[in-house]
Amino acid sequence: MPMRSPQYKEDIMSQASLSIANGAGAVVRAAINAAIQALTTCNSGATEPSPTYPNMLWFDTSTGLLKQRTNADDGWTEVALNAVDTDGALAANSDTKIASQKAAKTYSDTKISKSTAGEINALTEKTTLVDNDLFLIEDSASSNAKKKAKKSSLLSISGYTEKTAPVDNDLVLIEDSEDSNAKKKVKKSNLAPATSGKQIFTSSGTFTAPAGVTKVLISGIGAGGGGGQGGANSCGAGGGAGQCVMNYPYTVTPGNTYTVTINPGGTSNQNGGTSVFGTLTLAGGRAGGTGNSAGGAGHDPDASQRTLGSFGIPTGSGGNGYTATDAYNGAGGSSPFGLGGGGGYSAANAAANTGAGGSGGESNHNGYNGGSGIIIVEY
């Protein structure tokens, strides 16, 4: 029975041998028709046609790509492109070939390769690294060229346990920019703080801890005591200086606000006011004694200094008053921030923000004022 002409798509033979042997007329005719149909469909099929010939075409239905046999008949190369949409946007990280014309922009017919673009998002992540592992990096000092680097050269510290309260003798790893970026160790105590500053409070206010600051150093003094009043035939004793501290470490929380209180010095026969930072309170100096036949003694405010440990600084006591009709006033106690009021004919109020004591009063005269306190915050 002779082969009928193909009437339907399913009758078309996509692949057939292009070498036609001698035979009966109907058989040869069918073979010729099959060869023509194979050529018409570019030998379409999921597997390559057989036999192959140099430069023959094959539409690979498994990939949707048109391929051409090499001239040496030893492989296939892609020669055609699929239709591409023209929405003007290309998908990120695409390996798809793109047409020469896409929307209003012109692109070359080149396959976009992940290795060329340096794209690593699609790669499998290795979660446990060793020193000899190689990394792909983009070298900003070399026109962003892609280079490899050893894990041991990157000195990653993200996997280490963090120590939240370093001490001065702890060693820190740094990269020394002045020595060809050599890796060196340095003591924590030699590192400059990330944030530094100083605030001086001569009157009451608030302190807000800056970002990154967890400890401040407090220096300050309570207000000085007032001098004692002079008696009928005697002079008053000088007031004592306030409680003093230098570089006292105080823990703060970044962003939190701390109240600072600065009180005035004591007036005649009155103790000085306190100076306060947060929960740290510095007592005021004691008032000088009132003059009498025995003379008034100055008061030492420093009995509580030991509560501040080695950061507490001793301050001066007021001088004694004497029994006399002349000016034998007791001098005010001095502090690291200033001198107390003078004795005798030099009697005076202590200067503001010194925490020093005022002079004792002359005969029948009020004592002199102590100096107000001060708080200095450094970080």
C-alpha positions, 0 to 999 in steps of 0.5 A, a space after each residue: 500500500 503506498 504511503 499517503 501524503 501527510 495531511 496532519 501535523 502528527 503525520 509530519 516526520 520531524 527526523 529522518 535519514 537524509 541518506 536515501 537508498 535505492 528501492 521501489 518507487 513508493 519506498 523511495 518516494 516516502 523516504 524523500 518526503 520524510 527527508 524533506 519533512 525533517 529538513 523543513 522542521 530542522 530535524 526537530 526532536 528531543 534527541 539529536 538526529 542520526 546520522 549527523 552531517 557537518 553544519 546540519 540544523 537541529 531544533 532541540 525540543 527539550 531546550 527550545 534552542 536551534 543548534 547547528 552541527 560543527 564543521 568537524 561534525 563533532 558537536 553542536 552550537 546554539 545559533 538562534 534565540 527564543 522570543 524575548 518580551 519587550 517590557 523594558 526590564 530584565 530579570 536579575 541574575 538571568 542566564 537567558 540570552 537576550 535579543 539585540 533589541 529590547 524595548 528602546 534599548 540596544 543590547 549585544 547578543 551575548 549570554 549573561 554569565 554569573 561568573 562574569 557578573 561576579 554574582 554569588 547569591 545563587 551559590 550554595 553557602 558553606 557554613 563551616 569555614 577553614 583557613 584555607 577556604 578561598 573567597 571571591 572578593 571585589 577588590 575596590 583598590 583594583 578597579 573592582 576586579 574579582 579576586 580570591 582571598 583566603 579565609 585566614 586573611 579576612 580575619 573574621 571575628 563574627 563567630 567569636 564570643 563577645 566580652 561585654 566588659 573589657 578591662 585595661 589589660 585585655 588585648 584587642 586585634 587591630 589593623 595598623 593603617 600606618 604599617 601597611 595594614 599589619 595585624 597587631 595587638 593592643 591593650 584596651 587601655 591604650 585605645 581611644 574611646 569611640 566617643 569623648 567629651 567633657 561637661 562642666 556643671 557650675 549650676 544644676 542641670 541634666 546629663 544625657 549619656 551619648 551613644 556608645 558611652 557606658 561609663 563616665 568619670 566624675 570629678 566634683 565637690 560639695 559646697 563649702 561650709 560657712 564661717 562661724 559668727 564672731 562672739 563679743 570678744 572673739 572671732 569665728 572659725 573658718 568653714 570646712 571644704 566640701 567632700 571631693 572626688 576625682 575621676 570617680 567611675 560611674 556606669 551610665 546607659 547610652 541615651 539615659 538622662 542623669 540629674 545634676 544638682 549644684 547647691 550653694 555654699 553655707 552662709 554664716 554658721 551653716 553647712 554647705 549644700 550637697 553636689 549630686 550626679 545621679 546616685 552619687 552625692 558629695 556632702 557639703 563642708 561643715 560650718 565653722 564654730 561660733 567664736 567664744 572664750 575658747 575660740 571656735 574650731 573649724 570642721 573637717 568634712 572628710 570623715 566620709 571620704 573613705 566611702 569613695 575609696 581611692 577616688 576621694 580627695 581630702 579637703 581642708 578644715 576651717 581654721 580656729 577662731 581666737 579670743 580677741 577683740 582684734 581680727 583673728 578670724 579662722 580661715 576657710 578650708 581649701 579644696 582642689 578647686 580653690 582656696 578658702 576664705 582667708 584668716 585675720 584681716 583677709 577674711 572673705 567669702 570663698 569663690 563660687 564653684 570651689 567647694 571651699 569654706 568661708 572665713 570666720 566672722 570678726 568680733 560680733 560679725 557674721 561668718 563668711 559664705 562658703 563656695 558653691 559646688 561643682 560637677 565635671 563629667 568626662 567620657 
